[in-house]
Amino acid sequence: MNWKKLLFTTLALGLLSATTVYGEQVKMDLFYNGKHHAYAAKEVKISIGGKEMVPKDMPAVIIDGRTMLPMRQIAQELGCEVNWNEAAKQIYVMRENDIVVFTVDSKTGYENGQEFTMDVPATIVNDRTMLPVRALADALHLDIKWDDPNRTVYINSGDTGTKDEPTTPESGQTTAATLTGIQMPSAKDAEQIFTIQADTPIERYEKTFVDDQKIVLDFYGAKSSLSGEITKTNSDIVTGIRTAVHENNGNPFTRVVFDLSGKKDYEVTQSADKKNITISFSKTTVDKISAVHNQNKDIITISGTGSFGASVTMTSDPQKIVVTIPNCQSNLNDKINTDELQYVLDGKVDTSKGNVVEMAFDVEDLVQYSYREENQSLILEVYPTTLKNMRYDKTANVLYLDKKDKIDTGSVKFEDHYLDGYFDVILPGDYESAYGYGTYDVKGTVVEKIDVSTKNGSTTFRFQQNRISVYQVTDEGDSYAIRVKNPKEVYDKVLLLDAGHGGKDPGTSGNGMLEKNLNLTIAQKVEQKLQGSGIKVYMTRNSDVYPENSTRAKTANDVADLMVSIHMNSGPETANGTETLYQVHANDNGARLTSKQLAEILQGKMVSATGNTNRGAKLWTDVLILNRTTVPAVIVEVIFITNTGDALKISNPTYQDQVAQAIADGIKEATGKYPLR
């Protein structure tokens, strides 16, 4: 049979460009699994038949301890023909009478029709097919060796005196070192030096996957007794440190990640006894600033001796743009000359905060800004928006509109899209000439920005919000005010109703059903049955998405009087019935509703309405939602999805309605019997 007639179009050449430096270091952007990854690591060389292969467009790279080889070029260097089946995402490698098939992102391959399994699948990186070296060796029956000191993969090279390719890429010998501690700076204004300590010499480590926001160090063969997360770093540069121990074919390596506030210059060194790895951040000196007005922009260029890693924010009352540079010192005057600028009214340099240089620029209302770092300079551009005749007070959370045209406040429409993070206030008329159009970057704790647009004769103010809010429009003499209020300022009773799990988190499963789907169905029915009850209901989700549990708890604390979370239970096949979980909160007292009281009422209603086995209202201390909430909060475990009888019940819409009505009745009783505030 002629195998070539079975093949599809030739594997396309890559479309993504990459900046690559061959030699001691490879630095490039890698795109795979739908994300961009900054890559920086020592070069891995490839020798085929004693001849070093020069990469054409993609070098060998190391991803999570795996050496990934550019499959197409290597296969061709070995005399194989490579073809690509776009529809099936399959690569065909032919050599003489043999054909091997790899499928992208699948661990299953085929050799002459016989299935085999790989440890790691083929992956598309920068539009090139990359395959782990071990998988390539096994599939093509190649003699592949790894030379640690020279970081070289030998293919069909004969006896090189080298060993099999390890799962970790750095030179040196594996040790049983354990990372024991991280020494921090003594204070934020001290030298910014971090030292990773080990009990024995660290022979294998590498700095890799580095971008402006993090430093990643992999310690090969090393174990760890470090905390998984460190938040107190005594640093304005390092915002947190994360550590984790991984294994590759039984060989451990520890990854330490330094999260950074921004790009800063640093150096990684190892002590003479190899027990300490030190990350030293260089202090930047700001020594020059220029300010010009050009092309309707105020352009401020701040120059210094290194990377800034600056944060730039806008404050209000009065409106300022504040540039904060950590681990920095200044040779500038305290006063910045802004005479040539149009939108920046004043500028000052503050060096009173120890290791931080702060610059504050007073600016006009309704300006926008952008900034970038390049060539040891921070360039700040300030320019006007197309908006006008408005002002946002971030302290009171009020948008004031100058009274240019009359607005019938009684005809204003409100559309709440809180699950999508925004709220629309729609004025009854075209007010573009009065207020313009565009985006007002508020950058407040409650409102992030306001998008103003006019369509079909109506002007809409879309509030992109950081918290669920209620909006009111009032006539206040010389202006109209759009007030942003907490729901508890407007409604007497506010419930956050939570459908547990969702999206990537299916919850438990049993008898052909997923918990996340049942939770949402019941929650939606409860919401419907509470309509007209005088209780304002917000949902944590109304579709198959996954809000973080910490976000659910924070939302309850921010805007609600109580929270009810709907779940399904799991356990041995014989376990059945209903239980309601609660936690005791520090602010519980006899004057207001508590989680325990809410749980007992809901449990009673559920059992009475359904006849389910009564497993009780239970104190539960290891659930994030219950521990992070400060308002009364419970989890209703409706049934056991793993029990055949319970599962049969919950699959019936009539039973679902009974459950939803019982929960709704319990919420109404609890909020009517006990004060909420």
N, C-alpha and C positions, 0 to 999 in steps of 0.2 A: 504494500500500500504506500502511496506517495503522501507522506505526512504533510508536506508543504501545501497540498491542495486544501487541507483542512484549516489552514491558518488564516487569520484576518489581517487587517491592515497593520503595517509596521508601527511599532511603538513610537508615538509622536515625540518629537524633541520638546524639551522643556520650554514653557512660556514665561516662567518667573525668573527674573534676574537676581543674581546674588553677588555681593562683593566678597571676594575670597583672597586670602593671602596664604601662599604655600611656603612652608619653611618651618620655623620654630612654632608659630602659632597659626591657627585657622580661626578667623573671625568673620562671621557672616550671619545673616538672618535665615533661619530655617522655618519653613511653613509646612506643618503637618497636623493631622487631626483637627483641622479647621482653625488653627491658631498660629500666630507668629511667635518664634522663640529666638531670643538673642543667644548666639552660640560663640563661645570662646574657649578653645582648648588646644593643647599641643597636637601637632600634625601626626596623623597615623599614615605611615607609608605602606605601599603594597608592592611586593616583589613577585613577579610571575616568571617562573622558569629561570630565576637568577637575574632577571632584568627588572629594574624599578619601573613601575607604571606611572606615567605622568597623567594626572587627572585632566580630562578635557573640559568638563563643565561642573563636576560635582566631586568633591573629595570624600574619602571615608570620614565618617563622623561617629561620635560616641554619644548615644542617647540612653540615659539611665543605666549606664554601665555596660551597654551592648555596643560592640563595634559593628557599624552598619556600612556595608560596601555597596558602591554603585553597580548594580547588577548588570546593566546593559553593557557597559564598557568592559567589565571583567570577563563576562561571557564571550564577548567578541574577541578579546585578547587571547582567550583559550581556544579560539577556533569554533565557537558555537554560533548558531544563528538564533537571533532573538526576534520574536514577533509578539504583537499585542492584540488582544480581543477587547475592544472598547466596551461592547455590550456586557460582557461577563466580567470585566475588570480582571482579566487573566493574562499572564505572561507565559509564553511558550519558549522554552530553551531547548534547541536541538543540537545534538552532537552525534555524528555518524548515524547509527540506527536508533539512538535513544532520544526520547522526548520527555521533558519534565515540565509540569504545569504548576505555576504558583498563582494563587488568587490574592489580590490585594486585601489586606486586613483579615485574612483567614489563615489559621494555623494548619489547615489541611492542604496538602499538595498531592500530585500524582506523578509517578514515575512509570512510564510505559503502561498507563492505565491502572497501576497499583497505588492505592491510597497510602500516604504516610503523614505523620503529624510532626509539626515543628514546634519548638518552644516559643518562638516569637514569629509573627507573620511578616510577610513583605509589607512595606509601608511606602506610600508616596511622599517624598520629601522634596520640596521645591520642584515639583513635577517630574522628579526622577524616581524610579523604582529602586528602593534600598532594601537589602536583605541582610539579616545578621550573619556574620561570618560562619558561625557553626551550622546554621541551616543550609547555607550555600555548600559547605563542605560535605554535609551528609547527603544532600540531594544529588550532587554531581559526583559523589565519590572522589573528592579531591583530597590530596595530602596537604593539609593546611597547618602551619605552625606559627607560633607567636613568639617574637623576640621582644621581651620586656624592655631591656635597657634602651633599645633603639626604636621602640614603638613601631615595629614593622610586622606586617602579616606576610608570611611566605606561602605562596601557592605553588604546588608541584615543584618545590625547590630542592627536593632531595633531603639529605641529612644535613641540617644546618646546625645541629647541636642545640636546638631550641626546644622549648616545651610547648604543650598544647595551649591554645589561646585561652587566657583566663577570662573571667566574667568582669574583671575590673581593669581599667586602662592605664593606670599610672605605673611608672617604673619603680623598682625596689622590691623588697620581699614582704609578703604578708606577715603581719605580727598580730599578737593578741592584745594590742593596745586598747584601752578603754578611755574614752573622753570623760573626764571627771569634773570639769568646771569651766566656767567662762568668767574671766576677770573683767569687770566693767570699769569705765572711768569713775573717778571718785565723785564727780559732780558734772553738771552740764557745762560749766565754764572751765573744766579741767581739760588736759590733753585728751583728745578723743582716740584712745587706744583700747582695743579689745584683745584679750589673750585667751585662746582656747587651750586648755591644759589636759594632758594625758598622763597616765600612770607609768607608761613605758614609751620608748621612742616611737614616733609616728613615721613609718617608712613610706606610706603610700597616701598621697592626697593630691587633689587637683581642684583648681578654680575653674568652674565651667558654667555654661548657661548664664552669663552675666549680662544684665542690662542696667539702665540708669536707676532702677528702683530696687535692685537687690544684688547681694553678693551670695553666691552659692559655692560652698566648699564640700567636696566629697572626700571622706576619709575611708580608704579601702582597707578591708580586713579589720576595721576598728569597730568596737562596740561602744555603747554610750550609757552613762548614768546621768546625763543631763536632763533637765526639765524639757518637756515637749514644747512648751511655749514660755517665753520670757518677755514680759512687757515693761518691766522697770529696768531701763538701760542707762539712765543718767546721761542721756544724749538727745540732742535735737536732730541728729543725723540718722541714727539707728532707731527706728520706731518700734522694732520688735525683733526677736530672734526665735526661729522655729527649728526644732531638731526632730529627726526621725531615723530609726534604724531599718534598713532594707536588707533583703537577702537576694542573692543571685546564685542559683544552683547550690544553695547551702553556704555560700560565702557571704558574710555580712559586710555592709558598708554603711557608714553613718553620714547623713546629709545635714549640714548646718546652713541655714538660710538667714541672712541679715537683711531685713526689710529696711529700705532707706527712704528718707523724705524726698530725695532727689539726687541728681548726679553730683558726686563728690569725688575728688582725687584721693586715692588711698594706695597703700602698699601692703602686700602680704609677705611676711618673712617667717622663717623657722629658726628656732634657737639652736645653739650648737649641740645641745644634747638631744635635739629632735623631739622634745617632750612638749614644746609650746609652739603654737602658731599664732602670730600676732598680726592684727589688721590695724594699721595706723592711718588715720585720716589727716590729710594735710590741711593746715589752716590757710584759708584764702585771705588775701589782703585786697580790699577795694581801694583803688588808687586814682580812678578817673571817672568823671561823669560828664556827659554832654547832653544838651537838650535843644532840639530844633523843631520847628513846625514845617511840615512838608506834605503836600498833596492831601490837605485837610486832615492831617494826623499830627498829634504831638508825639515825637519820637525821643525817648530817653534811653541813652545807652550807658550802662554801668559796666565798667571794665575792671579787671583785677588780675591776680596772679594764678588763678586756677578755676576749677569748676565751682559753681555757686550752690547748686542744690536748693535754690530759693523757693519759698512759697509766696504766692501773690494772692491777696484777697481784697475785697471791697467792703468797706464799712459805711454806715450811714450816720446822719445827724451829728456833725456834718459829714458829707460823703467824702471818703478818702480811699485811695488805693495804697495798700500797705505791702511793701516788699520786705520779707524776713529772710536773712541769710545766716544759717547756722555755721558755727565753727569759723568765724570770720572776724577780721579787724579792719578798721577804716583809717585811711589817710585823708579823708575828705573833710571839708568844712561842715559845720553843723547845718548851715543854711545852703539850700540848693537854688541856684539861679534859674528861675522859670520865666524870665522877662519875655523871651521869644515865643512862649507857648500860648495857645489859645484856650485850651480846655483844662489845663493844669494850672491852678491858681497859686499854689505854694508848694514847697518841698523842704523837708527837714530830715536830718540824719540823727538817729538815736543810738549811742554806743553804751548806754547805761546798763544794758542787760547782760553784762558779762561777756560770754562767748558768742553773742549774737549781734549782728548789725541790722537795724531796722530803719527803713526809709518810708516816710509817710508823705503822700502827695494829695493835697486838697484838690478836688476836681468838681466841675460843674455837675449838676444833676443830668440824668439821661445821657450819660456817656457810656461807652463800652471800652473794653481793653483786651489786649492779647499780649502775650510775652513768649519769648523763646531764648534759649541759651545757645550761643555759638562762639567759637574762637575766644574762650575765656571772657565773654561778655554776655550780659543779660540785656536784651532789647525789649523795652516796654513801649507799646503803642497805645495811645488814647485817642478815641475818635467818637463823634456824635452818633446817636441813633437817629432813626427817622421818626421817633416818638417825640411828643411835645405836650406841654400843659398838664403834666402829671407828676406826682411825687409819692414815693412809697416810704412809709414810716415803719422801719423794722422793729422798733420797740413796741409800738402799739398794734402792729400788723394791720395797717390801713393803707389803701391806695386812695390818694386824693386826686380828683379830676377837677381842674379849673372849670368854672361854669362858663363855657364859651357858647354852648347851645343848650336849650332846655331838654332835659331827659325826664320822661314820665316814669318815675321810679316804681310806680305800681304795675307797670307793664314789663318790667325787666324779667327775663326768663333765667332759670337756673338749671344746669344739668350737671349732676354729680357723677363723675367717673372715677371714684376713689380707688377702685381696684386697678385702674390704669394709671393712677398717680396724678390726676388732674381734675379741675373743676371749671366749668364754663359759666361765665356771667355774660348774658347776651342782651345788649342794649336794643331797644325798639326803634332802630333807625340807623342811618349811615352817618357815622361820626368820624370818618377818616380825616376830614379837613380840620377837625378840632383836635384830634389826638394822634394822628399819624398811624403808622403801622410798624411792625417789627417786634423785637424781643427786648424786654426790660429785664436785665440781669440783676435780680434782687439779691440773690445769694444769702438769703436769710435762713434761720433755723426752721421756720414754718413754710415759707414760700421760697422756692429756688429761683424761679423766673416767671415772667408774665408775657405770653405771646398775644399780641394785639393784631386783629385782622378784620376786614370787612368783606362780607360776601352776601349776595342776594338781599342787599338793603339793610343788613344788620351788622353791627360792630360787636365782635366777641372778644372778651378778655379771658384768656385761658390761663388759669393759675396752675403752674406745675408745682405741686406741693410735696413737702417732706413729711406731712402729717395729715391725716383725715381732718377736714375742716368744713365749716358751714359759713356761708357768705350772705351778707346783708348790705343793701344799698340804701343810703339815706341822703336827703337834701340837707346840707349844712351851711346855708347862707351863700357864701361866695364860692363854694365847691360842692361836689358830690363825693361821698365817701363810700368806698367798697370795703367793708370791715370783714376781716378774716377771723372767725371765732372757733374756739374749741367746741365740739358738739355738746359737752357738758354745760357750756354757757347758754345753750339754746334749748336743749331737751332735758326733761326731768329724769328720764331713765334711758340709759344708753347701754346696749348689749353688744358685745363682740361675739359672734357666732362662728365657731371654727370647725370646718370639715377637716379632720386630721389627715396627715400625710398628703399625697398628691404629687403629680408630675413624676420626677425621677424616683420618688419614694412611694412605692405601692402599698406599704404597710404589710399586714399579714395577708394570707390567702387560704382558701379552703373550699372544697366542694364546688370548684369551678368559678369562684368569685374572688374579686380583689377588694380588699378593705377600702382603699382610697375611693373607689366608685360608690360603694354603699354609704360611706361617710358623707359624700357630697349630696347624694340623693336625699338622705335624711335631713341634712342641714338646710337644703333648699325648701323642703317641706315645712320645717320648723319656721323658717323665715316667712313663708306664706301664711302660716297660721297665726303669726304674731302681728300681721297687718291690722291696723285699726285698734291695737291694744293700748296705745299710748307709750309703747316702748320703741325707741329708735334702734333699729337693727343694722349693724354693719357686719359683713362677712369677711373672713380672712382670704377666702377664695371662692369663686363661683364657676370655676372650670378646672381642668386637669393641669394645674400648675403647682409649684412647690414653694410657698413662702418659708423662709427659714423659721424654725421654732422660736428663736430669739426675737425675730421681727414680730411674730404673732404676740408674744408676751409683751413686748414694748408697746405695740399698738394698743393692747388692752390697758396698760398702765397710763398711756398718754390720753386716750379719748373715751374710755368706757367706764361704766360703773360695775360691770361684771362680765365674766367670760365663761362660755359653755363650749367645750370641745367634744365633738362627736367621734367615737371610735368603735371598732369591732374587736373583740377579744380573740385569743387563740390559746390552745393548750391541748392536753390529752383529748382524745376523741370523746371521752365521757364527760368532760367538763362542759357545763352549760349554765345559762342564766345571765342576769344583769348585775353589774356592780358600778358604783360611782366613786371616783377617786378624788381626794382633796388633800391639800397641805395646809398646815397652820401657819399664818402669816404674823409677822411681828406686830403689825398694826391692827390685828383683830381686837375688837372690844365689844362690849355689850350694847353699845349705842347704834351699831350699824350691822348690816348683813355680813356674815362670815362665810368662808368657803365650806365649812362643815355644815352650817345650816342649809346652805344652797344644795349641797350634796344629799343631805338627808331628805329634803323635800323632793328633789328630782328622783331619787331612788324610790321613794314611796309612790310617787305618781306612776313611774314606769312599771313597777310590780303590780300595782292595782289595775292598771289599764291592760296589761298584756298577760298576766298570770305567770310570768317567767319565774324561774328559781331566783329567790332573793339572796344574792351574795353580799348584800350590805353596802353601806357607805363606808369607805375605807381610807384611813390615813395613808398617804403614799408619798414617800420622801425622795424618790430618785427620778422624777420626771421634770425636764427642763421647764416646760410651760407652767407647771404648778410652782416650781421653785423661783422662777423669775418674775412672776406676777405679784403685784401688791394689792390688786383688787380681788374680790372674791372670784375664784376660778375653780372649775371642776372638769373632770373628764368622765363622760358617760360611756361606759363600755356596754353597748346595747345588747349584744349576744356573743356567743362563741362561734365564729365563722367556721371553725374546725369541727363543730358538732353537727351531725347530719340533721337532727331535729331543729336546732336553732337556725341552721342555714336554710332549711326549707321554709321556715317562718319568714325570715328577712327577705327572701326572694319574692314574697307576695306583696304587691302594692298596697293591698288593704291593711296588712300588718304594718307596713312602713308608715301608713297614715296614722295608725294607732300609736306607734312609737313617737312620731313627730308631734301628735296632739298632746301626748303625755308630757313630753319635754316642754312644749309651749305652755301647757297648764302649770307645770312646776315653776317655770320662770315667772309667769304672771303671779303666782301665789307668793313666791319668795320676794319679788320686788314690791308686792302690795303689803306684805306682812311686816317687813323690816325696812327701816330707813337705809338709803344707799350712800348718803353724804353727811 
